[in-house]
């Protein structure tokens, strides 16, 4: 779990802009190929990537402490706006790899990310916003299930259209312009292409 200072800064900076801007990007990018790696980034400049997953529905099991993204989109959006603008899509298989040792020592399994849920509940004017720590992703048919620890807010038992904004991961593990994932590395959707999709400029 990222420390509280990082979480606070991340939420203040991204909460409202992400929900308006990135959700639109996610919707518009469904089914599209990976988009861009704007330029190479010096290793000393830390790229902070975030991930967005969208689903038709949400189901929460407060006893088992799990959230189920119902009919989750098969593409996970990733993006960064600094130091370079980077955006694209990961297949579900590629995203799940970020939870394994293949993604390096800083993979999500070793350092579970915080995530913000934006859930549409019928009859409410605004989406319900909840902050959780997620772990142990499991694919179940067309659904994706996470274990969760509640950090902020109240989870609805059910909900409509849902977006999950997953906290950043940086250079040197998982995703970034290091040796793994979505960057100028050897596995992902970076300067060498990779399993997530072809190279895009």
Beta strands, then each sheet from edge to edge (+ up, - down):
strand 1: 36-37
strand 2: 49-55
strand 3: 57-61
strand 4: 66-70
strand 5: 75-80
strand 6: 86-91
strand 7: 114-119
strand 8: 128-140
strand 9: 143-152
strand 10: 158-159
strand 11: 162-169
sheet 1: 1+ 6- 5+ 2- 11+ 7- 8+ 9- 4+ 3- 10+
end
